[in-house]
Amino acid sequence: SGEANMALGLYPEELMRFEGRPEFTTHRVRGNHSTLELNWAEPPFDDQKVRQAVCYALPYERILDRVYGGYARRSHSPICSSSEFH
């Protein structure tokens, strides 16, 4: 029928097509959590200085803007902020 009551997992560019259009109602909800996990038991990540260098080198704001289209927030925890365990 071409109708939808709910759409989940839209990419930011897809969501932008619907926002601001009077025939659609959009809601942003928290729920996705992406992480970069390093194996500390194996070189080179067994060296704390290497792990710190990776953390300093990552362009966090650019990733949030370009990959997530500004729809994400940086987390400082391995547990999603929307989790009851956060």
HTML snippet that shows the backbone in 3Dmol.js (N, CA, C, O; Angstrom):
<script src="https://3Dmol.org/build/3Dmol-min.js"></script>
<div id="view" style="width:600px;height:400px;position:relative"></div>
<script>
const pdb = `
ATOM      1  N   SER A   1       0.819  -1.205   0.000  1.00  0.00           N
ATOM      2  CA  SER A   1       0.000   0.000   0.000  1.00  0.00           C
ATOM      3  C   SER A   1       0.856   1.258   0.000  1.00  0.00           C
ATOM      4  O   SER A   1       0.340   2.359  -0.194  1.00  0.00           O
ATOM      5  N   GLY A   2       2.175   1.104   0.218  1.00  0.00           N
ATOM      6  CA  GLY A   2       3.059   2.265   0.238  1.00  0.00           C
ATOM      7  C   GLY A   2       3.026   3.044   1.533  1.00  0.00           C
ATOM      8  O   GLY A   2       3.575   4.143   1.609  1.00  0.00           O
ATOM      9  N   GLU A   3       2.390   2.493   2.557  1.00  0.00           N
ATOM     10  CA  GLU A   3       2.307   3.174   3.842  1.00  0.00           C
ATOM     11  C   GLU A   3       3.228   2.516   4.856  1.00  0.00           C
ATOM     12  O   GLU A   3       3.521   1.324   4.773  1.00  0.00           O
ATOM     13  N   ALA A   4       3.678   3.316   5.814  1.00  0.00           N
ATOM     14  CA  ALA A   4       4.516   2.789   6.893  1.00  0.00           C
ATOM     15  C   ALA A   4       4.111   3.460   8.194  1.00  0.00           C
ATOM     16  O   ALA A   4       3.892   4.671   8.238  1.00  0.00           O
ATOM     17  N   ASN A   5       4.012   2.674   9.240  1.00  0.00           N
ATOM     18  CA  ASN A   5       3.734   3.231  10.557  1.00  0.00           C
ATOM     19  C   ASN A   5       5.015   3.512  11.319  1.00  0.00           C
ATOM     20  O   ASN A   5       5.049   4.349  12.221  1.00  0.00           O
ATOM     21  N   MET A   6       6.078   2.793  10.939  1.00  0.00           N
ATOM     22  CA  MET A   6       7.344   2.964  11.635  1.00  0.00           C
ATOM     23  C   MET A   6       8.470   2.518  10.706  1.00  0.00           C
ATOM     24  O   MET A   6       8.329   1.545   9.965  1.00  0.00           O
ATOM     25  N   ALA A   7       9.572   3.230  10.755  1.00  0.00           N
ATOM     26  CA  ALA A   7      10.767   2.849  10.006  1.00  0.00           C
ATOM     27  C   ALA A   7      11.943   2.900  10.969  1.00  0.00           C
ATOM     28  O   ALA A   7      12.195   3.931  11.592  1.00  0.00           O
ATOM     29  N   LEU A   8      12.654   1.804  11.093  1.00  0.00           N
ATOM     30  CA  LEU A   8      13.797   1.720  11.999  1.00  0.00           C
ATOM     31  C   LEU A   8      15.079   1.555  11.204  1.00  0.00           C
ATOM     32  O   LEU A   8      15.059   1.072  10.073  1.00  0.00           O
ATOM     33  N   GLY A   9      16.184   1.955  11.795  1.00  0.00           N
ATOM     34  CA  GLY A   9      17.488   1.726  11.189  1.00  0.00           C
ATOM     35  C   GLY A   9      17.762   2.560   9.955  1.00  0.00           C
ATOM     36  O   GLY A   9      18.525   2.147   9.082  1.00  0.00           O
ATOM     37  N   LEU A  10      17.149   3.722   9.874  1.00  0.00           N
ATOM     38  CA  LEU A  10      17.404   4.589   8.728  1.00  0.00           C
ATOM     39  C   LEU A  10      18.788   5.213   8.836  1.00  0.00           C
ATOM     40  O   LEU A  10      19.248   5.556   9.926  1.00  0.00           O
ATOM     41  N   TYR A  11      19.437   5.352   7.701  1.00  0.00           N
ATOM     42  CA  TYR A  11      20.688   6.097   7.666  1.00  0.00           C
ATOM     43  C   TYR A  11      20.355   7.581   7.797  1.00  0.00           C
ATOM     44  O   TYR A  11      19.256   7.999   7.433  1.00  0.00           O
ATOM     45  N   PRO A  12      21.294   8.385   8.315  1.00  0.00           N
ATOM     46  CA  PRO A  12      21.006   9.815   8.500  1.00  0.00           C
ATOM     47  C   PRO A  12      20.483  10.497   7.242  1.00  0.00           C
ATOM     48  O   PRO A  12      19.557  11.305   7.319  1.00  0.00           O
ATOM     49  N   GLU A  13      21.064  10.182   6.081  1.00  0.00           N
ATOM     50  CA  GLU A  13      20.603  10.839   4.854  1.00  0.00           C
ATOM     51  C   GLU A  13      19.172  10.432   4.504  1.00  0.00           C
ATOM     52  O   GLU A  13      18.441  11.214   3.897  1.00  0.00           O
ATOM     53  N   GLU A  14      18.766   9.224   4.878  1.00  0.00           N
ATOM     54  CA  GLU A  14      17.382   8.804   4.653  1.00  0.00           C
ATOM     55  C   GLU A  14      16.436   9.546   5.591  1.00  0.00           C
ATOM     56  O   GLU A  14      15.367   9.995   5.178  1.00  0.00           O
ATOM     57  N   LEU A  15      16.830   9.669   6.843  1.00  0.00           N
ATOM     58  CA  LEU A  15      16.001  10.372   7.819  1.00  0.00           C
ATOM     59  C   LEU A  15      15.810  11.831   7.424  1.00  0.00           C
ATOM     60  O   LEU A  15      14.723  12.380   7.599  1.00  0.00           O
ATOM     61  N   MET A  16      16.846  12.460   6.898  1.00  0.00           N
ATOM     62  CA  MET A  16      16.771  13.868   6.502  1.00  0.00           C
ATOM     63  C   MET A  16      15.710  14.104   5.429  1.00  0.00           C
ATOM     64  O   MET A  16      15.153  15.198   5.335  1.00  0.00           O
ATOM     65  N   ARG A  17      15.431  13.084   4.623  1.00  0.00           N
ATOM     66  CA  ARG A  17      14.401  13.226   3.584  1.00  0.00           C
ATOM     67  C   ARG A  17      13.014  13.406   4.191  1.00  0.00           C
ATOM     68  O   ARG A  17      12.137  13.993   3.556  1.00  0.00           O
ATOM     69  N   PHE A  18      12.804  12.915   5.401  1.00  0.00           N
ATOM     70  CA  PHE A  18      11.490  12.953   6.030  1.00  0.00           C
ATOM     71  C   PHE A  18      11.318  14.084   7.035  1.00  0.00           C
ATOM     72  O   PHE A  18      10.201  14.559   7.242  1.00  0.00           O
ATOM     73  N   GLU A  19      12.392  14.518   7.655  1.00  0.00           N
ATOM     74  CA  GLU A  19      12.302  15.563   8.676  1.00  0.00           C
ATOM     75  C   GLU A  19      11.825  16.875   8.059  1.00  0.00           C
ATOM     76  O   GLU A  19      12.271  17.277   6.984  1.00  0.00           O
ATOM     77  N   GLY A  20      10.917  17.524   8.760  1.00  0.00           N
ATOM     78  CA  GLY A  20      10.434  18.819   8.308  1.00  0.00           C
ATOM     79  C   GLY A  20       9.310  18.755   7.292  1.00  0.00           C
ATOM     80  O   GLY A  20       8.768  19.790   6.906  1.00  0.00           O
ATOM     81  N   ARG A  21       8.952  17.564   6.856  1.00  0.00           N
ATOM     82  CA  ARG A  21       7.842  17.425   5.912  1.00  0.00           C
ATOM     83  C   ARG A  21       6.557  17.213   6.712  1.00  0.00           C
ATOM     84  O   ARG A  21       6.517  16.361   7.599  1.00  0.00           O
ATOM     85  N   PRO A  22       5.508  17.977   6.407  1.00  0.00           N
ATOM     86  CA  PRO A  22       4.300  17.926   7.234  1.00  0.00           C
ATOM     87  C   PRO A  22       3.582  16.579   7.230  1.00  0.00           C
ATOM     88  O   PRO A  22       2.846  16.272   8.167  1.00  0.00           O
ATOM     89  N   GLU A  23       3.781  15.788   6.210  1.00  0.00           N
ATOM     90  CA  GLU A  23       3.084  14.499   6.150  1.00  0.00           C
ATOM     91  C   GLU A  23       3.776  13.404   6.965  1.00  0.00           C
ATOM     92  O   GLU A  23       3.279  12.282   7.054  1.00  0.00           O
ATOM     93  N   PHE A  24       4.934  13.740   7.561  1.00  0.00           N
ATOM     94  CA  PHE A  24       5.675  12.770   8.370  1.00  0.00           C
ATOM     95  C   PHE A  24       5.927  13.325   9.767  1.00  0.00           C
ATOM     96  O   PHE A  24       6.105  14.529   9.952  1.00  0.00           O
ATOM     97  N   THR A  25       5.938  12.434  10.732  1.00  0.00           N
ATOM     98  CA  THR A  25       6.343  12.772  12.096  1.00  0.00           C
ATOM     99  C   THR A  25       7.575  11.942  12.406  1.00  0.00           C
ATOM    100  O   THR A  25       7.541  10.715  12.307  1.00  0.00           O
ATOM    101  N   THR A  26       8.649  12.596  12.778  1.00  0.00           N
ATOM    102  CA  THR A  26       9.879  11.865  13.087  1.00  0.00           C
ATOM    103  C   THR A  26      10.220  12.029  14.564  1.00  0.00           C
ATOM    104  O   THR A  26       9.985  13.076  15.167  1.00  0.00           O
ATOM    105  N   HIS A  27      10.774  10.975  15.119  1.00  0.00           N
ATOM    106  CA  HIS A  27      11.224  10.979  16.509  1.00  0.00           C
ATOM    107  C   HIS A  27      12.627  10.399  16.548  1.00  0.00           C
ATOM    108  O   HIS A  27      12.891   9.355  15.952  1.00  0.00           O
ATOM    109  N   ARG A  28      13.508  11.066  17.239  1.00  0.00           N
ATOM    110  CA  ARG A  28      14.857  10.534  17.444  1.00  0.00           C
ATOM    111  C   ARG A  28      14.880   9.840  18.795  1.00  0.00           C
ATOM    112  O   ARG A  28      14.496  10.418  19.812  1.00  0.00           O
ATOM    113  N   VAL A  29      15.326   8.622  18.792  1.00  0.00           N
ATOM    114  CA  VAL A  29      15.436   7.867  20.038  1.00  0.00           C
ATOM    115  C   VAL A  29      16.845   7.320  20.164  1.00  0.00           C
ATOM    116  O   VAL A  29      17.507   7.037  19.165  1.00  0.00           O
ATOM    117  N   ARG A  30      17.293   7.176  21.393  1.00  0.00           N
ATOM    118  CA  ARG A  30      18.607   6.588  21.635  1.00  0.00           C
ATOM    119  C   ARG A  30      18.479   5.074  21.643  1.00  0.00           C
ATOM    120  O   ARG A  30      17.448   4.529  22.036  1.00  0.00           O
ATOM    121  N   GLY A  31      19.518   4.411  21.214  1.00  0.00           N
ATOM    122  CA  GLY A  31      19.462   2.965  21.282  1.00  0.00           C
ATOM    123  C   GLY A  31      20.633   2.273  20.629  1.00  0.00           C
ATOM    124  O   GLY A  31      20.963   1.149  21.008  1.00  0.00           O
ATOM    125  N   ASN A  32      21.264   2.894  19.676  1.00  0.00           N
ATOM    126  CA  ASN A  32      22.394   2.267  18.998  1.00  0.00           C
ATOM    127  C   ASN A  32      23.683   2.638  19.722  1.00  0.00           C
ATOM    128  O   ASN A  32      23.818   3.742  20.250  1.00  0.00           O
ATOM    129  N   HIS A  33      24.608   1.719  19.738  1.00  0.00           N
ATOM    130  CA  HIS A  33      25.878   1.972  20.411  1.00  0.00           C
ATOM    131  C   HIS A  33      26.969   1.295  19.593  1.00  0.00           C
ATOM    132  O   HIS A  33      26.947   0.075  19.428  1.00  0.00           O
ATOM    133  N   SER A  34      27.911   2.059  19.085  1.00  0.00           N
ATOM    134  CA  SER A  34      29.033   1.519  18.319  1.00  0.00           C
ATOM    135  C   SER A  34      30.297   1.662  19.147  1.00  0.00           C
ATOM    136  O   SER A  34      30.504   2.681  19.806  1.00  0.00           O
ATOM    137  N   THR A  35      31.139   0.647  19.114  1.00  0.00           N
ATOM    138  CA  THR A  35      32.380   0.694  19.887  1.00  0.00           C
ATOM    139  C   THR A  35      33.558   0.239  19.042  1.00  0.00           C
ATOM    140  O   THR A  35      33.398  -0.490  18.064  1.00  0.00           O
ATOM    141  N   LEU A  36      34.727   0.678  19.435  1.00  0.00           N
ATOM    142  CA  LEU A  36      35.986   0.185  18.887  1.00  0.00           C
ATOM    143  C   LEU A  36      36.689  -0.512  20.033  1.00  0.00           C
ATOM    144  O   LEU A  36      37.073   0.121  21.017  1.00  0.00           O
ATOM    145  N   GLU A  37      36.853  -1.804  19.905  1.00  0.00           N
ATOM    146  CA  GLU A  37      37.477  -2.576  20.980  1.00  0.00           C
ATOM    147  C   GLU A  37      38.818  -3.117  20.501  1.00  0.00           C
ATOM    148  O   GLU A  37      38.925  -3.654  19.399  1.00  0.00           O
ATOM    149  N   LEU A  38      39.833  -2.970  21.336  1.00  0.00           N
ATOM    150  CA  LEU A  38      41.193  -3.386  21.003  1.00  0.00           C
ATOM    151  C   LEU A  38      41.587  -4.569  21.875  1.00  0.00           C
ATOM    152  O   LEU A  38      41.262  -4.612  23.061  1.00  0.00           O
ATOM    153  N   ASN A  39      42.285  -5.524  21.284  1.00  0.00           N
ATOM    154  CA  ASN A  39      42.759  -6.691  22.035  1.00  0.00           C
ATOM    155  C   ASN A  39      44.034  -6.301  22.774  1.00  0.00           C
ATOM    156  O   ASN A  39      45.105  -6.204  22.174  1.00  0.00           O
ATOM    157  N   TRP A  40      43.912  -6.082  24.061  1.00  0.00           N
ATOM    158  CA  TRP A  40      45.039  -5.635  24.877  1.00  0.00           C
ATOM    159  C   TRP A  40      46.084  -6.718  25.081  1.00  0.00           C
ATOM    160  O   TRP A  40      47.188  -6.418  25.536  1.00  0.00           O
ATOM    161  N   ALA A  41      45.778  -7.945  24.764  1.00  0.00           N
ATOM    162  CA  ALA A  41      46.709  -9.050  25.006  1.00  0.00           C
ATOM    163  C   ALA A  41      47.720  -9.219  23.875  1.00  0.00           C
ATOM    164  O   ALA A  41      48.712  -9.930  24.035  1.00  0.00           O
ATOM    165  N   GLU A  42      47.479  -8.578  22.741  1.00  0.00           N
ATOM    166  CA  GLU A  42      48.342  -8.759  21.571  1.00  0.00           C
ATOM    167  C   GLU A  42      48.990  -7.435  21.170  1.00  0.00           C
ATOM    168  O   GLU A  42      48.373  -6.376  21.289  1.00  0.00           O
ATOM    169  N   PRO A  43      50.251  -7.499  20.688  1.00  0.00           N
ATOM    170  CA  PRO A  43      50.895  -6.296  20.165  1.00  0.00           C
ATOM    171  C   PRO A  43      50.119  -5.792  18.941  1.00  0.00           C
ATOM    172  O   PRO A  43      49.535  -6.610  18.230  1.00  0.00           O
ATOM    173  N   PRO A  44      50.088  -4.541  18.678  1.00  0.00           N
ATOM    174  CA  PRO A  44      50.751  -3.467  19.412  1.00  0.00           C
ATOM    175  C   PRO A  44      49.900  -2.915  20.559  1.00  0.00           C
ATOM    176  O   PRO A  44      50.344  -2.034  21.295  1.00  0.00           O
ATOM    177  N   PHE A  45      48.674  -3.434  20.709  1.00  0.00           N
ATOM    178  CA  PHE A  45      47.757  -2.839  21.685  1.00  0.00           C
ATOM    179  C   PHE A  45      47.997  -3.293  23.117  1.00  0.00           C
ATOM    180  O   PHE A  45      47.279  -2.877  24.026  1.00  0.00           O
ATOM    181  N   ASP A  46      48.994  -4.135  23.325  1.00  0.00           N
ATOM    182  CA  ASP A  46      49.370  -4.478  24.698  1.00  0.00           C
ATOM    183  C   ASP A  46      50.159  -3.341  25.351  1.00  0.00           C
ATOM    184  O   ASP A  46      50.425  -3.371  26.553  1.00  0.00           O
ATOM    185  N   ASP A  47      50.527  -2.346  24.551  1.00  0.00           N
ATOM    186  CA  ASP A  47      51.258  -1.169  25.030  1.00  0.00           C
ATOM    187  C   ASP A  47      50.259  -0.036  25.292  1.00  0.00           C
ATOM    188  O   ASP A  47      49.581   0.423  24.373  1.00  0.00           O
ATOM    189  N   GLN A  48      50.173   0.403  26.530  1.00  0.00           N
ATOM    190  CA  GLN A  48      49.220   1.450  26.899  1.00  0.00           C
ATOM    191  C   GLN A  48      49.422   2.718  26.083  1.00  0.00           C
ATOM    192  O   GLN A  48      48.449   3.384  25.731  1.00  0.00           O
ATOM    193  N   LYS A  49      50.666   3.062  25.777  1.00  0.00           N
ATOM    194  CA  LYS A  49      50.936   4.280  25.011  1.00  0.00           C
ATOM    195  C   LYS A  49      50.360   4.186  23.596  1.00  0.00           C
ATOM    196  O   LYS A  49      49.903   5.188  23.047  1.00  0.00           O
ATOM    197  N   VAL A  50      50.379   2.999  23.009  1.00  0.00           N
ATOM    198  CA  VAL A  50      49.784   2.808  21.677  1.00  0.00           C
ATOM    199  C   VAL A  50      48.266   2.999  21.766  1.00  0.00           C
ATOM    200  O   VAL A  50      47.672   3.658  20.913  1.00  0.00           O
ATOM    201  N   ARG A  51      47.649   2.428  22.785  1.00  0.00           N
ATOM    202  CA  ARG A  51      46.197   2.581  22.956  1.00  0.00           C
ATOM    203  C   ARG A  51      45.827   4.049  23.156  1.00  0.00           C
ATOM    204  O   ARG A  51      44.839   4.529  22.599  1.00  0.00           O
ATOM    205  N   GLN A  52      46.623   4.754  23.951  1.00  0.00           N
ATOM    206  CA  GLN A  52      46.366   6.175  24.164  1.00  0.00           C
ATOM    207  C   GLN A  52      46.532   6.958  22.866  1.00  0.00           C
ATOM    208  O   GLN A  52      45.754   7.869  22.584  1.00  0.00           O
ATOM    209  N   ALA A  53      47.545   6.605  22.076  1.00  0.00           N
ATOM    210  CA  ALA A  53      47.772   7.288  20.800  1.00  0.00           C
ATOM    211  C   ALA A  53      46.580   7.113  19.865  1.00  0.00           C
ATOM    212  O   ALA A  53      46.176   8.053  19.180  1.00  0.00           O
ATOM    213  N   VAL A  54      46.019   5.905  19.839  1.00  0.00           N
ATOM    214  CA  VAL A  54      44.834   5.656  19.011  1.00  0.00           C
ATOM    215  C   VAL A  54      43.685   6.547  19.476  1.00  0.00           C
ATOM    216  O   VAL A  54      42.988   7.143  18.654  1.00  0.00           O
ATOM    217  N   CYS A  55      43.489   6.637  20.773  1.00  0.00           N
ATOM    218  CA  CYS A  55      42.407   7.474  21.315  1.00  0.00           C
ATOM    219  C   CYS A  55      42.588   8.943  20.949  1.00  0.00           C
ATOM    220  O   CYS A  55      41.618   9.625  20.618  1.00  0.00           O
ATOM    221  N   TYR A  56      43.812   9.428  21.007  1.00  0.00           N
ATOM    222  CA  TYR A  56      44.075  10.825  20.662  1.00  0.00           C
ATOM    223  C   TYR A  56      43.982  11.069  19.161  1.00  0.00           C
ATOM    224  O   TYR A  56      43.645  12.175  18.737  1.00  0.00           O
ATOM    225  N   ALA A  57      44.275  10.052  18.351  1.00  0.00           N
ATOM    226  CA  ALA A  57      44.312  10.219  16.901  1.00  0.00           C
ATOM    227  C   ALA A  57      42.937  10.137  16.239  1.00  0.00           C
ATOM    228  O   ALA A  57      42.751  10.660  15.140  1.00  0.00           O
ATOM    229  N   LEU A  58      41.986   9.496  16.885  1.00  0.00           N
ATOM    230  CA  LEU A  58      40.667   9.331  16.266  1.00  0.00           C
ATOM    231  C   LEU A  58      39.942  10.669  16.136  1.00  0.00           C
ATOM    232  O   LEU A  58      39.852  11.424  17.105  1.00  0.00           O
ATOM    233  N   PRO A  59      39.427  10.965  14.943  1.00  0.00           N
ATOM    234  CA  PRO A  59      38.694  12.224  14.733  1.00  0.00           C
ATOM    235  C   PRO A  59      37.221  12.074  15.138  1.00  0.00           C
ATOM    236  O   PRO A  59      36.340  11.974  14.284  1.00  0.00           O
ATOM    237  N   TYR A  60      36.974  12.059  16.432  1.00  0.00           N
ATOM    238  CA  TYR A  60      35.635  11.764  16.954  1.00  0.00           C
ATOM    239  C   TYR A  60      34.550  12.649  16.349  1.00  0.00           C
ATOM    240  O   TYR A  60      33.534  12.145  15.873  1.00  0.00           O
ATOM    241  N   GLU A  61      34.757  13.959  16.364  1.00  0.00           N
ATOM    242  CA  GLU A  61      33.723  14.872  15.864  1.00  0.00           C
ATOM    243  C   GLU A  61      33.468  14.658  14.376  1.00  0.00           C
ATOM    244  O   GLU A  61      32.323  14.724  13.929  1.00  0.00           O
ATOM    245  N   ARG A  62      34.516  14.405  13.612  1.00  0.00           N
ATOM    246  CA  ARG A  62      34.347  14.165  12.180  1.00  0.00           C
ATOM    247  C   ARG A  62      33.557  12.881  11.936  1.00  0.00           C
ATOM    248  O   ARG A  62      32.714  12.827  11.041  1.00  0.00           O
ATOM    249  N   ILE A  63      33.831  11.846  12.733  1.00  0.00           N
ATOM    250  CA  ILE A  63      33.078  10.596  12.609  1.00  0.00           C
ATOM    251  C   ILE A  63      31.606  10.841  12.927  1.00  0.00           C
ATOM    252  O   ILE A  63      30.731  10.385  12.191  1.00  0.00           O
ATOM    253  N   LEU A  64      31.329  11.551  14.008  1.00  0.00           N
ATOM    254  CA  LEU A  64      29.942  11.835  14.380  1.00  0.00           C
ATOM    255  C   LEU A  64      29.222  12.616  13.288  1.00  0.00           C
ATOM    256  O   LEU A  64      28.062  12.335  12.989  1.00  0.00           O
ATOM    257  N   ASP A  65      29.898  13.589  12.694  1.00  0.00           N
ATOM    258  CA  ASP A  65      29.281  14.411  11.654  1.00  0.00           C
ATOM    259  C   ASP A  65      29.142  13.680  10.329  1.00  0.00           C
ATOM    260  O   ASP A  65      28.072  13.700   9.721  1.00  0.00           O
ATOM    261  N   ARG A  66      30.202  13.038   9.879  1.00  0.00           N
ATOM    262  CA  ARG A  66      30.191  12.443   8.538  1.00  0.00           C
ATOM    263  C   ARG A  66      29.562  11.059   8.473  1.00  0.00           C
ATOM    264  O   ARG A  66      28.871  10.742   7.505  1.00  0.00           O
ATOM    265  N   VAL A  67      29.785  10.243   9.473  1.00  0.00           N
ATOM    266  CA  VAL A  67      29.238   8.883   9.450  1.00  0.00           C
ATOM    267  C   VAL A  67      27.801   8.874   9.955  1.00  0.00           C
ATOM    268  O   VAL A  67      26.935   8.217   9.377  1.00  0.00           O
ATOM    269  N   TYR A  68      27.556   9.602  11.029  1.00  0.00           N
ATOM    270  CA  TYR A  68      26.234   9.579  11.655  1.00  0.00           C
ATOM    271  C   TYR A  68      25.402  10.824  11.349  1.00  0.00           C
ATOM    272  O   TYR A  68      24.296  10.975  11.868  1.00  0.00           O
ATOM    273  N   GLY A  69      25.926  11.701  10.520  1.00  0.00           N
ATOM    274  CA  GLY A  69      25.163  12.873  10.102  1.00  0.00           C
ATOM    275  C   GLY A  69      24.729  13.778  11.240  1.00  0.00           C
ATOM    276  O   GLY A  69      23.707  14.457  11.142  1.00  0.00           O
ATOM    277  N   GLY A  70      25.503  13.791  12.325  1.00  0.00           N
ATOM    278  CA  GLY A  70      25.155  14.625  13.468  1.00  0.00           C
ATOM    279  C   GLY A  70      24.080  14.034  14.368  1.00  0.00           C
ATOM    280  O   GLY A  70      23.630  14.691  15.307  1.00  0.00           O
ATOM    281  N   TYR A  71      23.661  12.798  14.091  1.00  0.00           N
ATOM    282  CA  TYR A  71      22.602  12.163  14.876  1.00  0.00           C
ATOM    283  C   TYR A  71      23.145  11.364  16.053  1.00  0.00           C
ATOM    284  O   TYR A  71      22.376  10.709  16.757  1.00  0.00           O
ATOM    285  N   ALA A  72      24.437  11.405  16.276  1.00  0.00           N
ATOM    286  CA  ALA A  72      25.036  10.610  17.354  1.00  0.00           C
ATOM    287  C   ALA A  72      25.742  11.523  18.343  1.00  0.00           C
ATOM    288  O   ALA A  72      26.061  12.674  18.043  1.00  0.00           O
ATOM    289  N   ARG A  73      25.977  10.978  19.528  1.00  0.00           N
ATOM    290  CA  ARG A  73      26.745  11.688  20.542  1.00  0.00           C
ATOM    291  C   ARG A  73      27.907  10.809  20.957  1.00  0.00           C
ATOM    292  O   ARG A  73      27.807   9.582  20.954  1.00  0.00           O
ATOM    293  N   ARG A  74      29.009  11.447  21.312  1.00  0.00           N
ATOM    294  CA  ARG A  74      30.176  10.706  21.768  1.00  0.00           C
ATOM    295  C   ARG A  74      29.927  10.163  23.166  1.00  0.00           C
ATOM    296  O   ARG A  74      29.403  10.857  24.037  1.00  0.00           O
ATOM    297  N   SER A  75      30.309   8.923  23.358  1.00  0.00           N
ATOM    298  CA  SER A  75      30.153   8.277  24.652  1.00  0.00           C
ATOM    299  C   SER A  75      31.521   8.101  25.292  1.00  0.00           C
ATOM    300  O   SER A  75      32.524   7.932  24.599  1.00  0.00           O
ATOM    301  N   HIS A  76      31.553   8.141  26.590  1.00  0.00           N
ATOM    302  CA  HIS A  76      32.792   7.904  27.324  1.00  0.00           C
ATOM    303  C   HIS A  76      32.672   6.646  28.166  1.00  0.00           C
ATOM    304  O   HIS A  76      33.367   6.483  29.168  1.00  0.00           O
ATOM    305  N   SER A  77      31.782   5.760  27.746  1.00  0.00           N
ATOM    306  CA  SER A  77      31.520   4.539  28.493  1.00  0.00           C
ATOM    307  C   SER A  77      31.248   3.400  27.513  1.00  0.00           C
ATOM    308  O   SER A  77      30.689   3.631  26.441  1.00  0.00           O
ATOM    309  N   PRO A  78      31.632   2.186  27.864  1.00  0.00           N
ATOM    310  CA  PRO A  78      31.303   1.049  26.999  1.00  0.00           C
ATOM    311  C   PRO A  78      29.839   0.634  27.111  1.00  0.00           C
ATOM    312  O   PRO A  78      29.392  -0.260  26.392  1.00  0.00           O
ATOM    313  N   ILE A  79      29.096   1.273  28.002  1.00  0.00           N
ATOM    314  CA  ILE A  79      27.681   0.961  28.184  1.00  0.00           C
ATOM    315  C   ILE A  79      26.854   2.109  27.614  1.00  0.00           C
ATOM    316  O   ILE A  79      27.069   3.270  27.962  1.00  0.00           O
ATOM    317  N   CYS A  80      25.924   1.783  26.749  1.00  0.00           N
ATOM    318  CA  CYS A  80      25.078   2.776  26.092  1.00  0.00           C
ATOM    319  C   CYS A  80      24.346   3.628  27.127  1.00  0.00           C
ATOM    320  O   CYS A  80      23.817   3.101  28.106  1.00  0.00           O
ATOM    321  N   SER A  81      24.314   4.939  26.914  1.00  0.00           N
ATOM    322  CA  SER A  81      23.700   5.844  27.889  1.00  0.00           C
ATOM    323  C   SER A  81      22.202   5.616  28.047  1.00  0.00           C
ATOM    324  O   SER A  81      21.622   6.038  29.047  1.00  0.00           O
ATOM    325  N   SER A  82      21.566   4.961  27.086  1.00  0.00           N
ATOM    326  CA  SER A  82      20.138   4.673  27.215  1.00  0.00           C
ATOM    327  C   SER A  82      19.876   3.382  27.981  1.00  0.00           C
ATOM    328  O   SER A  82      18.724   3.035  28.243  1.00  0.00           O
ATOM    329  N   SER A  83      20.942   2.673  28.339  1.00  0.00           N
ATOM    330  CA  SER A  83      20.790   1.425  29.084  1.00  0.00           C
ATOM    331  C   SER A  83      20.450   1.699  30.545  1.00  0.00           C
ATOM    332  O   SER A  83      20.946   2.660  31.133  1.00  0.00           O
ATOM    333  N   GLU A  84      19.612   0.862  31.121  1.00  0.00           N
ATOM    334  CA  GLU A  84      19.293   1.007  32.541  1.00  0.00           C
ATOM    335  C   GLU A  84      20.512   0.736  33.421  1.00  0.00           C
ATOM    336  O   GLU A  84      20.499   1.064  34.608  1.00  0.00           O
ATOM    337  N   PHE A  85      21.562   0.145  32.856  1.00  0.00           N
ATOM    338  CA  PHE A  85      22.768  -0.183  33.617  1.00  0.00           C
ATOM    339  C   PHE A  85      23.849   0.890  33.504  1.00  0.00           C
ATOM    340  O   PHE A  85      24.933   0.729  34.066  1.00  0.00           O
ATOM    341  N   HIS A  86      23.577   1.972  32.794  1.00  0.00           N
ATOM    342  CA  HIS A  86      24.557   3.049  32.613  1.00  0.00           C
ATOM    343  C   HIS A  86      24.705   3.851  33.885  1.00  0.00           C
ATOM    344  O   HIS A  86      25.486   4.801  33.928  1.00  0.00           O
TER     345      HIS A  86
END
`;
const viewer = $3Dmol.createViewer("view");
viewer.addModel(pdb, "pdb");
viewer.setStyle({}, {cartoon: {color: "spectrum"}});
viewer.zoomTo();
viewer.render();
</script>
